[in-house]
Amino acid sequence: MNSDFLALAQPGVQKLSPYVPGKPVDELARELDLDPATIVKLASNENPLGPSPKALAAIREAVAELTRYPDGNGFALKSLLAARCGVRANQVTLGNGSNDILELVARAYLAPGLNAVFSEHAFAVYPIATQAVGAEGRVVPAKDWGHDLDAMLAAIDANTRVVFIANPNNPTGTWFGPAALADFLACVPGHVLVVLDEAYIEYAEGGEMPDGLDYLAGHPNLLVSRTFSKAYGLAALRVGYGLSSAAIADVLNRVRQPFNVNSLALAAACAALEDADYLAQSRQLNDAGMAQLEEGFRQLGLSWIPSKGNFIAVDLGRESAPLFQALLREGVIVRPVASYGMPTYLRISIGLPAENARFLEALSKVLASV
Ligand SMILES: *Cc1c(COP(=O)(O)O)cnc(C)c1O
C-alpha cells in the first residue's frame, strides 16, 4: 500500500512553499538555446565584480587538503571575525551561508506552540525556517514597504521566541536608522531573540544605517547575522556568520552540523575579509550602478523603492510577470517578487555598467511591446 508522504510530513512542512531562487544562466541558455555568455543575470544579488583574487588564491592553496575534514571550529575565520568585529571568538557562530544561521536559530528556539515575528515583504527564509520547525510565523503589515517596528513590537506575546528583522530588507531595500533600532531593542522583552539580518551592511556608508555590532554589548538577546555572499562576492561557497552573546552562540553550536562550513569557504572568507580594496571596489560599483538604474527608471517614468542594498525594486505599474518573461526572451534575468506580495514590481540586482545598460535597454523595449 502506498503511503501519502506529503500527509505524513509535519503540518508546518506540508504548508511550506519552497524558496524560489533566481533563474540560473545555464537554465535559460538551455531553454532558449542561447549562448550563456550573452545572458545578463541580475536576479540573485550576487556581486558582479567576480571573486576577490586574494580569495581565489586562498582557495587554490586549500584545494591541496581536500581529503581532510575542515576545521569544524573554524578557528582562523572566527579569530579574524572576532578581531574585526570587536567581540570574543566564542560570540561567533559560522554558518553555511547566513541562511544556515537563520535555520539554526529556528531549530534551537522555535517549536510548535511558539512563534516568530517578521514583516510583510521580508526575506523569504524567515517564514520557511519558522514553518519548517512547526512554529507560527506572525507576519506584521509593512509600512511604506519597510518594517513597522512598533507594530512588530505589538505582535510579540509570551510565546514569541524570535523576531527577524532585515536591515536593509530584501527584496524591498528599505531600512531603518540607529534611533529606531535602539528604541526597538529597548522595548523587546528579554526572552525574545532579535535576529538582525545585515546581509548587505557592507554597502552602507555614513551614519544612516545602524551597525548592529554597536548594540551587542547592551543586548544579550541580539544576534547579528552577516554573510560573505554579497559584498564579499562568495555566494557559491556558502559562508556566513552570527555575532551574539556567548550564551546564544553556545546554543547554536550545539545544533549545527559539525562541519557546516567547508574548508575552501573558510580559506576564501579569511582572504576576502582582508581584501579591503575589493570591498571598496564593490561598494563603488554598487553606488554607480544604483545611480545608473535610478536614472534609467526616471527616464522611463517608473517609480522605485529607494534601496540600501545591492538591488532595487522597481514598480512597473502593472502586473510584472509578462514583462519578466519578455525580459527572459531578451536574455536578461531579473527577479519577480509577486510571491513577496509585490506583483507589479521586479527586483533588479546591481550589475556592471554594461549589464545595467543592457537591462535598461531590454526593459524599455519590453515596456513598449508587451
Ligand atoms: C542574501 C541574503 C541572505 C543570505 O544569504 P546567504 O548566501 O545564505 O548568506 C540573508 N538575508 C538576506 C536578507 C539576504 O538577502
The ligand as an SDF file (V2000), in Angstrom:
LIG
                    3D

 15 15  0  0  0  0  0  0  0  0999 V2000
   21.1310   37.0430    0.5500 C   0  0  0  0  0  0  0  0  0  0  0  0
   20.5120   37.1860    1.9090 C   0  0  0  0  0  0  0  0  0  0  0  0
   20.8840   36.3900    2.9840 C   0  0  0  0  0  0  0  0  0  0  0  0
   21.8210   35.2740    2.9890 C   0  0  0  0  0  0  0  0  0  0  0  0
   22.3960   34.6940    2.0970 O   0  0  0  0  0  0  0  0  0  0  0  0
   23.4950   33.5830    2.3490 P   0  0  0  0  0  0  0  0  0  0  0  0
   24.0270   33.3910    0.9970 O   0  0  0  0  0  0  0  0  0  0  0  0
   22.7890   32.3850    2.9010 O   0  0  0  0  0  0  0  0  0  0  0  0
   24.4790   34.1280    3.3260 O   0  0  0  0  0  0  0  0  0  0  0  0
   20.3260   36.6160    4.2120 C   0  0  0  0  0  0  0  0  0  0  0  0
   19.4370   37.5730    4.3880 N   0  0  0  0  0  0  0  0  0  0  0  0
   19.0430   38.3550    3.4100 C   0  0  0  0  0  0  0  0  0  0  0  0
   18.0710   39.4250    3.7000 C   0  0  0  0  0  0  0  0  0  0  0  0
   19.5580   38.1900    2.1280 C   0  0  0  0  0  0  0  0  0  0  0  0
   19.1230   38.9530    1.1420 O   0  0  0  0  0  0  0  0  0  0  0  0
  1  2  1  0
  2  3  1  0
  2 14  2  0
  3  4  1  0
  3 10  2  0
  4  5  1  0
  5  6  1  0
  6  7  2  0
  6  8  1  0
  6  9  1  0
 10 11  1  0
 11 12  2  0
 12 13  1  0
 12 14  1  0
 14 15  1  0
M  END
$$$$
